[in-house]
């Protein structure tokens, strides 16, 4: 599915945005085009048939076929017209969609499953975008261990009564970061920690703290520990430690190039969608606070789940085409609101953010800073694919994340 910003409907291009409500068997349909503005609307005819929506203008006919959905023309209701070129209506559907499309597979983000995958494939780690091999050949982990939850350090003062090595000048009695030892891989909910010695030479590069794929530039993670270089006399060398983002890499059995190309963005969306759904199920909360900190810079995103498994039709075409097929895509729909706090600036007062953070019914998720920024970017981009009249609700933005096509 190619996403197109619905604000770009110049030159007769026609946009479709349709949401299929499975429980109600309803298809909420929006058709957007400059051909539907007050200047041209009298020249355009829209006909709803059993599985087609036909658009006619001055001898041109465009038939839009809704794949896996059978429309009921006589149930068309709720017709609403906007002078800027948008037409909305609701219609009942006799769905023929595969029921498997409504199944939510949250195994994508389960920590234990990912630990087993790393133990099975070991050095078969590739960039999710271009297929470049990331881990060194014959990289064998003696131990692959699951890390505690992201908030473990907040409660660790109840477990430790002494300072750890290297914390003599630290006022906090508990460690702030667990680091992997030689031939260890530590796996968190959203990342894995490995020593730099396990990365394949020449296949990755660093820019500041960021770790990138040498071939395509995809950000794979960040450096979280510098290491001690060559080491002092009497001390062995320690390697830098990298936090590798789980959605940026793939563990695959065969050492073949996985050419994902533009589909990498769908993989990232799928990862975030499954992560949010899993966290909401685990903590029985439909409202989430997603935060990231980088030095003095902070990003906070409030997420309110509306529909964890919604089917949408999104496409664009021209009247010069005679026939198109609209295919459904499974998405996670949500309300969201973001706050980006640059370093050195006092936090801007916002009652919604402060009330959510103190509400016991709202679950908090900590993400690495680049991942949180990417999530916000994906949500903003998705909002541009929604009709203007539907982009806002109760002072929140409306957005969605796509689930990857498991059948592909």
The 8 nearest C-alpha neighbors of each residue, nearest first, counted from 0:
[[1, 2, 313, 314, 328, 326, 327, 312],
 [2, 0, 3, 314, 313, 315, 4, 384],
 [1, 3, 0, 384, 4, 313, 314, 381],
 [4, 2, 384, 5, 1, 315, 314, 7],
 [3, 5, 384, 383, 6, 7, 2, 385],
 [4, 6, 384, 7, 3, 383, 386, 8],
 [5, 7, 4, 8, 383, 387, 386, 384],
 [8, 6, 5, 4, 9, 3, 12, 32],
 [7, 9, 12, 32, 6, 33, 5, 13],
 [10, 8, 11, 7, 12, 33, 32, 13],
 [9, 11, 12, 8, 33, 34, 317, 32],
 [10, 12, 34, 9, 33, 13, 317, 32],
 [13, 11, 317, 8, 10, 316, 9, 32],
 [12, 14, 32, 316, 315, 31, 317, 11],
 [13, 15, 315, 31, 30, 314, 32, 5],
 [16, 14, 30, 314, 313, 29, 315, 17],
 [15, 17, 313, 29, 312, 28, 30, 14],
 [18, 16, 28, 312, 27, 311, 29, 26],
 [19, 17, 311, 27, 26, 310, 20, 312],
 [18, 20, 26, 310, 25, 21, 311, 27],
 [21, 19, 25, 23, 24, 22, 26, 18],
 [20, 22, 24, 23, 19, 25, 309, 310],
 [23, 21, 20, 24, 25, 19, 309, 94],
 [22, 24, 25, 21, 20, 91, 19, 26],
 [25, 23, 21, 92, 20, 91, 22, 26],
 [26, 24, 91, 20, 23, 90, 92, 19],
 [25, 27, 19, 90, 18, 89, 28, 91],
 [28, 26, 89, 18, 17, 88, 25, 19],
 [27, 29, 17, 88, 87, 26, 89, 16],
 [30, 28, 87, 16, 86, 15, 17, 31],
 [29, 31, 15, 86, 85, 14, 87, 16],
 [32, 30, 85, 14, 84, 13, 29, 86],
 [33, 31, 13, 34, 84, 8, 35, 12],
 [32, 34, 35, 84, 36, 8, 11, 9],
 [35, 33, 32, 39, 36, 11, 40, 84],
 [36, 34, 84, 40, 33, 32, 39, 37],
 [35, 37, 84, 83, 33, 38, 82, 40],
 [38, 36, 40, 39, 82, 35, 84, 83],
 [37, 39, 36, 40, 35, 34, 41, 33],
 [40, 38, 34, 41, 37, 42, 36, 35],
 [39, 41, 35, 42, 43, 37, 36, 38],
 [42, 40, 43, 39, 37, 38, 44, 35],
 [41, 43, 40, 39, 56, 44, 57, 55],
 [44, 42, 56, 40, 41, 55, 45, 54],
 [43, 45, 55, 54, 56, 46, 42, 41],
 [46, 44, 54, 53, 55, 43, 47, 52],
 [45, 47, 53, 52, 48, 54, 44, 51],
 [48, 46, 52, 72, 51, 53, 45, 49],
 [49, 47, 51, 72, 50, 52, 46, 70],
 [48, 50, 70, 71, 51, 69, 72, 47],
 [51, 49, 69, 70, 48, 65, 64, 68],
 [52, 50, 64, 48, 63, 49, 53, 47],
 [51, 53, 47, 63, 46, 62, 48, 54],
 [52, 54, 62, 46, 61, 45, 63, 51],
 [55, 53, 45, 61, 44, 60, 46, 62],
 [56, 54, 60, 44, 59, 43, 61, 45],
 [55, 57, 43, 59, 58, 42, 44, 60],
 [58, 56, 59, 55, 42, 43, 60, 44],
 [57, 59, 56, 60, 55, 318, 61, 43],
 [60, 58, 56, 55, 57, 318, 61, 319],
 [59, 61, 55, 54, 321, 58, 62, 56],
 [60, 62, 321, 54, 322, 53, 318, 320],
 [63, 61, 53, 322, 52, 321, 51, 64],
 [64, 62, 323, 52, 51, 324, 322, 53],
 [63, 65, 324, 51, 325, 66, 50, 323],
 [66, 64, 325, 68, 50, 324, 51, 67],
 [65, 67, 326, 68, 325, 64, 324, 327],
 [66, 68, 95, 96, 65, 94, 69, 326],
 [69, 67, 94, 95, 66, 65, 70, 93],
 [68, 70, 50, 93, 92, 49, 94, 71],
 [69, 71, 92, 49, 50, 72, 91, 93],
 [70, 72, 91, 73, 74, 49, 92, 90],
 [73, 71, 74, 75, 48, 47, 70, 49],
 [72, 74, 75, 71, 90, 76, 91, 47],
 [75, 73, 72, 90, 71, 91, 76, 89],
 [74, 76, 90, 73, 72, 89, 88, 91],
 [77, 75, 89, 78, 88, 74, 90, 73],
 [76, 78, 88, 89, 79, 75, 87, 90],
 [79, 77, 88, 76, 87, 80, 89, 86],
 [80, 78, 87, 86, 77, 88, 81, 85],
 [79, 81, 86, 85, 87, 82, 78, 84],
 [80, 82, 85, 83, 84, 86, 79, 36],
 [83, 81, 84, 36, 37, 80, 85, 35],
 [84, 82, 36, 81, 85, 33, 37, 35],
 [85, 83, 36, 35, 32, 33, 82, 31],
 [86, 84, 31, 81, 30, 80, 83, 32],
 [85, 87, 80, 30, 29, 79, 81, 31],
 [88, 86, 29, 79, 28, 78, 80, 30],
 [87, 89, 78, 77, 28, 76, 27, 79],
 [90, 88, 27, 76, 26, 75, 77, 28],
 [89, 91, 75, 26, 74, 25, 76, 92],
 [90, 92, 25, 71, 24, 74, 26, 70],
 [93, 91, 70, 24, 94, 69, 25, 71],
 [92, 94, 69, 70, 68, 95, 24, 91],
 [95, 93, 68, 92, 96, 69, 67, 24],
 [94, 96, 67, 68, 97, 93, 69, 98],
 [97, 95, 67, 94, 98, 68, 100, 99],
 [96, 98, 99, 100, 95, 101, 67, 94],
 [99, 97, 100, 101, 96, 102, 95, 94],
 [100, 98, 102, 97, 101, 96, 103, 406],
 [101, 99, 98, 102, 97, 329, 96, 103],
 [102, 100, 99, 98, 308, 103, 329, 97],
 [101, 103, 99, 100, 104, 98, 308, 105],
 [104, 102, 105, 101, 308, 273, 100, 307],
 [103, 105, 106, 102, 107, 273, 405, 108],
 [104, 106, 107, 273, 277, 103, 108, 109],
 [107, 105, 109, 108, 104, 112, 273, 110],
 [108, 106, 105, 109, 273, 270, 104, 274],
 [107, 109, 106, 274, 105, 110, 273, 270],
 [110, 108, 106, 112, 111, 107, 113, 105],
 [109, 111, 113, 112, 188, 108, 114, 187],
 [112, 110, 114, 113, 109, 115, 145, 116],
 [113, 111, 115, 114, 110, 109, 116, 106],
 [112, 114, 116, 110, 115, 111, 117, 109],
 [115, 113, 111, 117, 112, 116, 118, 110],
 [116, 114, 118, 112, 113, 117, 119, 111],
 [115, 117, 113, 119, 118, 114, 120, 112],
 [118, 116, 121, 114, 120, 119, 115, 113],
 [119, 117, 115, 116, 121, 120, 114, 143],
 [118, 120, 116, 117, 121, 115, 252, 114],
 [119, 121, 123, 117, 118, 252, 122, 116],
 [120, 122, 117, 118, 123, 139, 119, 138],
 [123, 121, 138, 134, 124, 120, 137, 136],
 [124, 122, 120, 250, 251, 121, 252, 125],
 [123, 125, 250, 122, 133, 134, 249, 132],
 [126, 124, 132, 249, 130, 133, 131, 248],
 [125, 127, 248, 130, 131, 128, 129, 247],
 [128, 126, 248, 247, 249, 130, 129, 125],
 [127, 129, 263, 259, 126, 260, 130, 217],
 [130, 128, 258, 131, 126, 259, 127, 260],
 [129, 131, 257, 256, 126, 125, 258, 127],
 [132, 130, 126, 125, 129, 133, 256, 214],
 [131, 133, 125, 124, 134, 130, 126, 202],
 [134, 132, 125, 124, 199, 198, 131, 202],
 [133, 135, 198, 199, 122, 124, 197, 132],
 [134, 136, 199, 198, 138, 197, 137, 122],
 [137, 135, 138, 122, 134, 199, 123, 197],
 [136, 138, 139, 122, 135, 121, 134, 123],
 [139, 137, 122, 135, 136, 197, 121, 140],
 [138, 140, 137, 121, 141, 122, 182, 197],
 [141, 139, 182, 142, 183, 143, 184, 138],
 [140, 142, 182, 183, 139, 143, 184, 181],
 [143, 141, 183, 140, 144, 184, 182, 118],
 [144, 142, 184, 183, 185, 114, 140, 118],
 [143, 145, 185, 186, 142, 184, 146, 114],
 [146, 144, 186, 185, 187, 147, 114, 143],
 [145, 147, 187, 186, 185, 144, 148, 188],
 [148, 146, 151, 149, 145, 187, 150, 188],
 [147, 149, 151, 150, 146, 188, 187, 152],
 [148, 150, 151, 365, 147, 364, 152, 188],
 [151, 149, 148, 152, 153, 154, 365, 147],
 [150, 152, 148, 153, 154, 149, 147, 155],
 [153, 151, 155, 154, 150, 175, 173, 174],
 [154, 152, 151, 150, 155, 156, 149, 173],
 [153, 155, 152, 156, 151, 157, 150, 158],
 [154, 156, 152, 158, 157, 153, 173, 151],
 [155, 157, 159, 158, 154, 173, 172, 160],
 [156, 158, 155, 154, 159, 160, 173, 153],
 [159, 157, 155, 156, 160, 154, 173, 161],
 [160, 158, 156, 161, 157, 173, 155, 172],
 [159, 161, 172, 158, 156, 162, 157, 173],
 [162, 160, 159, 172, 163, 173, 156, 158],
 [161, 163, 172, 166, 173, 164, 167, 160],
 [164, 162, 166, 165, 161, 174, 173, 172],
 [163, 165, 166, 162, 167, 174, 161, 173],
 [166, 164, 167, 163, 168, 162, 169, 174],
 [165, 167, 169, 168, 164, 163, 162, 174],
 [166, 168, 169, 165, 162, 164, 163, 170],
 [169, 167, 166, 170, 165, 171, 162, 172],
 [168, 170, 166, 171, 167, 172, 162, 165],
 [169, 171, 172, 168, 166, 167, 162, 173],
 [172, 170, 169, 173, 174, 162, 156, 166],
 [171, 173, 162, 161, 156, 170, 160, 159],
 [174, 172, 171, 156, 155, 159, 162, 175],
 [175, 173, 176, 163, 172, 152, 177, 171],
 [174, 176, 152, 173, 177, 171, 153, 155],
 [177, 175, 174, 178, 152, 223, 173, 224],
 [176, 178, 179, 175, 174, 146, 185, 192],
 [177, 179, 176, 180, 192, 240, 185, 193],
 [180, 178, 183, 184, 185, 193, 192, 181],
 [179, 181, 183, 182, 178, 194, 184, 193],
 [180, 182, 183, 179, 194, 140, 141, 184],
 [183, 181, 140, 141, 180, 139, 142, 184],
 [184, 182, 142, 179, 180, 140, 181, 143],
 [183, 185, 143, 193, 192, 179, 144, 142],
 [186, 184, 144, 192, 191, 145, 143, 146],
 [187, 185, 191, 145, 146, 144, 190, 192],
 [188, 186, 146, 190, 189, 191, 145, 110],
 [187, 189, 110, 190, 186, 108, 109, 148],
 [188, 190, 187, 245, 244, 366, 191, 108],
 [191, 189, 244, 245, 187, 243, 188, 242],
 [190, 192, 186, 243, 185, 242, 187, 193],
 [193, 191, 242, 185, 241, 184, 243, 186],
 [194, 192, 184, 241, 240, 179, 195, 191],
 [193, 195, 240, 196, 239, 197, 238, 241],
 [194, 196, 239, 197, 198, 240, 238, 193],
 [195, 197, 194, 198, 238, 199, 239, 135],
 [196, 198, 195, 135, 134, 194, 138, 199],
 [199, 197, 134, 135, 195, 196, 133, 200],
 [198, 200, 135, 134, 133, 202, 201, 197],
 [201, 199, 202, 198, 203, 135, 133, 134],
 [200, 202, 203, 199, 213, 204, 198, 212],
 [201, 203, 213, 200, 199, 133, 212, 132],
 [204, 202, 213, 212, 211, 201, 210, 200],
 [205, 203, 211, 213, 210, 212, 206, 202],
 [204, 206, 210, 209, 211, 207, 208, 203],
 [207, 205, 209, 208, 210, 204, 211, 221],
 [206, 208, 209, 205, 210, 222, 221, 204],
 [207, 209, 222, 221, 206, 205, 210, 223],
 [208, 210, 221, 206, 205, 207, 220, 222],
 [209, 211, 205, 220, 221, 219, 218, 204],
 [212, 210, 218, 219, 204, 216, 217, 203],
 [211, 213, 203, 216, 217, 214, 215, 202],
 [212, 214, 203, 202, 204, 216, 215, 211],
 [213, 215, 212, 216, 131, 202, 129, 203],
 [214, 216, 217, 212, 213, 129, 128, 211],
 [217, 215, 212, 211, 213, 214, 218, 204],
 [216, 218, 212, 211, 215, 219, 128, 247],
 [219, 217, 211, 220, 210, 216, 212, 209],
 [218, 220, 211, 247, 210, 243, 244, 217],
 [221, 219, 243, 210, 244, 242, 218, 209],
 [220, 222, 209, 210, 242, 208, 241, 223],
 [221, 223, 241, 208, 224, 240, 242, 209],
 [222, 224, 241, 240, 221, 242, 225, 208],
 [225, 223, 240, 239, 226, 222, 241, 178],
 [226, 224, 239, 227, 240, 223, 222, 238],
 [225, 227, 239, 238, 237, 224, 228, 240],
 [228, 226, 237, 230, 236, 229, 225, 238],
 [227, 229, 230, 226, 236, 237, 238, 225],
 [230, 228, 236, 227, 231, 235, 237, 238],
 [231, 229, 236, 227, 228, 235, 234, 232],
 [230, 232, 234, 233, 229, 235, 236, 227],
 [231, 233, 234, 230, 235, 229, 236, 227],
 [232, 234, 231, 235, 230, 236, 229, 237],
 [235, 233, 231, 232, 230, 236, 237, 229],
 [236, 234, 230, 237, 233, 231, 229, 232],
 [235, 237, 230, 229, 227, 228, 234, 238],
 [238, 236, 226, 227, 235, 228, 239, 230],
 [237, 239, 226, 195, 194, 240, 196, 236],
 [240, 238, 226, 225, 195, 224, 194, 241],
 [239, 241, 194, 224, 195, 193, 223, 222],
 [242, 240, 222, 193, 223, 221, 192, 243],
 [241, 243, 192, 221, 220, 191, 222, 190],
 [244, 242, 220, 191, 190, 219, 241, 245],
 [245, 243, 190, 220, 247, 246, 219, 189],
 [244, 246, 190, 247, 189, 248, 243, 191],
 [245, 247, 244, 248, 267, 270, 266, 127],
 [248, 246, 127, 219, 244, 245, 126, 249],
 [249, 247, 127, 126, 125, 246, 245, 124],
 [250, 248, 125, 127, 124, 251, 126, 247],
 [251, 249, 124, 123, 125, 120, 248, 117],
 [250, 252, 123, 253, 249, 124, 120, 254],
 [251, 253, 120, 123, 254, 250, 119, 255],
 [254, 252, 255, 251, 123, 256, 120, 250],
 [255, 253, 252, 123, 256, 251, 132, 125],
 [254, 256, 253, 257, 130, 251, 252, 132],
 [257, 255, 130, 258, 131, 254, 129, 132],
 [256, 258, 130, 259, 129, 255, 127, 131],
 [257, 259, 129, 260, 130, 256, 128, 127],
 [260, 258, 128, 262, 129, 263, 257, 261],
 [259, 261, 262, 258, 128, 263, 129, 264],
 [262, 260, 263, 264, 259, 128, 265, 258],
 [261, 263, 265, 264, 259, 260, 266, 128],
 [264, 262, 266, 128, 261, 265, 259, 260],
 [263, 265, 267, 266, 262, 268, 261, 128],
 [264, 266, 268, 262, 263, 267, 269, 403],
 [267, 265, 263, 269, 264, 268, 270, 403],
 [266, 268, 270, 264, 269, 265, 246, 271],
 [269, 267, 265, 271, 270, 400, 266, 401],
 [268, 270, 402, 266, 272, 403, 267, 271],
 [269, 271, 267, 273, 268, 272, 274, 246],
 [270, 272, 274, 268, 273, 269, 275, 267],
 [273, 271, 269, 275, 274, 270, 400, 268],
 [274, 272, 276, 105, 270, 275, 271, 277],
 [273, 275, 271, 277, 272, 276, 108, 270],
 [276, 274, 278, 272, 277, 273, 271, 279],
 [277, 275, 279, 273, 278, 274, 272, 280],
 [276, 278, 280, 274, 279, 275, 273, 281],
 [279, 277, 281, 275, 280, 276, 282, 274],
 [278, 280, 284, 276, 283, 282, 277, 281],
 [281, 279, 283, 277, 278, 282, 276, 284],
 [280, 282, 278, 279, 283, 277, 284, 276],
 [281, 283, 279, 284, 280, 278, 362, 277],
 [284, 282, 280, 279, 281, 285, 278, 360],
 [283, 285, 279, 286, 282, 361, 362, 360],
 [284, 286, 304, 279, 303, 287, 283, 361],
 [287, 285, 303, 361, 284, 302, 304, 362],
 [286, 288, 362, 302, 361, 363, 301, 289],
 [287, 289, 363, 301, 300, 364, 362, 302],
 [290, 288, 364, 300, 299, 363, 365, 287],
 [291, 289, 299, 365, 298, 366, 364, 300],
 [290, 292, 368, 298, 366, 297, 367, 365],
 [291, 293, 297, 296, 368, 294, 298, 290],
 [294, 292, 296, 295, 368, 297, 291, 367],
 [293, 295, 296, 292, 342, 297, 341, 368],
 [294, 296, 342, 293, 297, 343, 341, 292],
 [297, 295, 342, 341, 293, 294, 340, 292],
 [296, 298, 292, 340, 291, 339, 293, 295],
 [299, 297, 339, 291, 290, 338, 340, 292],
 [300, 298, 290, 338, 337, 289, 339, 297],
 [299, 301, 337, 289, 336, 288, 302, 338],
 [302, 300, 288, 336, 335, 287, 337, 289],
 [303, 301, 335, 287, 286, 334, 300, 288],
 [302, 304, 286, 334, 333, 285, 335, 305],
 [305, 303, 333, 285, 306, 302, 332, 334],
 [306, 304, 333, 332, 303, 307, 334, 331],
 [305, 307, 332, 308, 309, 304, 331, 333],
 [308, 306, 331, 332, 309, 305, 304, 276],
 [307, 309, 331, 306, 330, 329, 101, 310],
 [310, 308, 330, 329, 306, 331, 307, 311],
 [311, 309, 329, 19, 328, 327, 18, 330],
 [312, 310, 18, 327, 328, 17, 19, 313],
 [311, 313, 327, 17, 16, 326, 325, 328],
 [314, 312, 16, 15, 311, 17, 2, 315],
 [313, 315, 15, 14, 312, 325, 1, 316],
 [316, 314, 14, 13, 15, 12, 3, 317],
 [315, 317, 13, 12, 14, 318, 314, 320],
 [318, 316, 12, 319, 320, 13, 11, 315],
 [317, 319, 320, 61, 59, 60, 11, 316],
 [318, 320, 317, 321, 59, 61, 60, 316],
 [321, 319, 318, 317, 322, 61, 316, 323],
 [320, 322, 61, 60, 62, 319, 318, 323],
 [321, 323, 62, 61, 320, 63, 324, 64],
 [324, 322, 63, 64, 62, 325, 321, 320],
 [323, 325, 64, 63, 65, 326, 66, 322],
 [324, 326, 65, 64, 66, 312, 323, 63],
 [325, 327, 66, 312, 324, 65, 328, 67],
 [328, 326, 312, 311, 310, 329, 325, 66],
 [327, 329, 311, 310, 330, 312, 326, 401],
 [328, 330, 310, 309, 402, 401, 308, 311],
 [331, 329, 401, 309, 400, 402, 308, 399],
 [330, 332, 307, 400, 399, 308, 306, 309],
 [333, 331, 399, 306, 305, 398, 330, 307],
 [334, 332, 304, 305, 303, 398, 399, 397],
 [333, 335, 397, 303, 396, 395, 302, 398],
 [334, 336, 302, 301, 396, 395, 303, 333],
 [335, 337, 301, 395, 300, 396, 302, 338],
 [338, 336, 300, 299, 301, 339, 335, 298],
 [337, 339, 299, 298, 300, 340, 336, 297],
 [340, 338, 298, 297, 299, 341, 337, 296],
 [339, 341, 297, 296, 298, 338, 342, 346],
 [342, 340, 296, 344, 343, 339, 297, 295],
 [341, 343, 295, 296, 344, 340, 294, 297],
 [342, 344, 341, 345, 295, 296, 340, 346],
 [345, 343, 342, 341, 346, 340, 347, 295],
 [344, 346, 347, 343, 340, 342, 341, 348],
 [347, 345, 348, 344, 340, 349, 341, 339],
 [346, 348, 345, 349, 340, 344, 338, 339],
 [349, 347, 346, 350, 353, 352, 345, 351],
 [348, 350, 351, 352, 347, 353, 354, 346],
 [349, 351, 353, 352, 354, 348, 355, 347],
 [350, 352, 354, 349, 353, 355, 356, 301],
 [353, 351, 355, 354, 350, 349, 356, 301],
 [354, 352, 350, 356, 355, 351, 349, 357],
 [353, 355, 351, 357, 356, 352, 350, 358],
 [356, 354, 358, 352, 357, 353, 351, 361],
 [355, 357, 353, 354, 358, 352, 288, 361],
 [356, 358, 354, 355, 359, 353, 361, 352],
 [359, 357, 355, 360, 361, 356, 354, 362],
 [360, 358, 361, 357, 362, 356, 355, 363],
 [359, 361, 358, 284, 362, 286, 283, 355],
 [362, 360, 286, 359, 287, 358, 284, 355],
 [363, 361, 287, 288, 284, 360, 286, 364],
 [362, 364, 288, 287, 289, 361, 365, 290],
 [365, 363, 289, 288, 290, 366, 362, 287],
 [364, 366, 290, 291, 289, 149, 363, 367],
 [367, 365, 291, 371, 290, 368, 370, 364],
 [366, 368, 370, 291, 369, 371, 365, 292],
 [367, 369, 291, 371, 370, 292, 293, 366],
 [370, 368, 372, 371, 367, 373, 220, 366],
 [371, 369, 373, 367, 372, 368, 374, 366],
 [370, 372, 374, 368, 373, 369, 366, 291],
 [371, 373, 369, 375, 370, 374, 376, 368],
 [374, 372, 376, 370, 371, 375, 369, 377],
 [373, 375, 371, 377, 376, 372, 370, 378],
 [376, 374, 378, 372, 373, 377, 379, 371],
 [375, 377, 373, 379, 374, 378, 380, 372],
 [378, 376, 380, 374, 375, 379, 381, 373],
 [377, 379, 381, 375, 380, 398, 376, 399],
 [380, 378, 376, 382, 381, 377, 375, 383],
 [379, 381, 377, 383, 378, 382, 376, 384],
 [380, 382, 378, 384, 383, 398, 379, 399],
 [383, 381, 398, 379, 384, 385, 380, 397],
 [382, 384, 4, 381, 380, 385, 5, 379],
 [383, 385, 4, 5, 381, 382, 3, 2],
 [384, 386, 382, 383, 390, 387, 389, 5],
 [387, 385, 388, 389, 5, 390, 384, 16],
 [388, 386, 390, 389, 385, 6, 383, 5],
 [387, 389, 386, 390, 391, 385, 85, 81],
 [390, 388, 387, 386, 391, 385, 397, 392],
 [391, 389, 397, 387, 396, 388, 385, 382],
 [392, 390, 396, 397, 395, 389, 394, 393],
 [391, 393, 395, 394, 396, 397, 390, 389],
 [392, 394, 395, 391, 396, 334, 397, 335],
 [395, 393, 392, 391, 396, 336, 335, 334],
 [396, 394, 392, 393, 335, 336, 391, 334],
 [395, 397, 391, 335, 334, 390, 336, 392],
 [398, 396, 334, 390, 391, 333, 382, 335],
 [399, 397, 382, 381, 378, 333, 332, 334],
 [398, 400, 332, 331, 333, 381, 330, 378],
 [401, 399, 331, 330, 268, 272, 402, 332],
 [402, 400, 330, 268, 269, 329, 403, 331],
 [401, 403, 269, 330, 329, 404, 272, 268],
 [404, 402, 269, 405, 265, 266, 401, 268],
 [403, 405, 406, 407, 402, 328, 329, 100],
 [406, 404, 407, 403, 402, 100, 104, 99],
 [405, 407, 404, 403, 100, 99, 97, 402],
 [406, 405, 404, 403, 262, 402, 259, 100]]
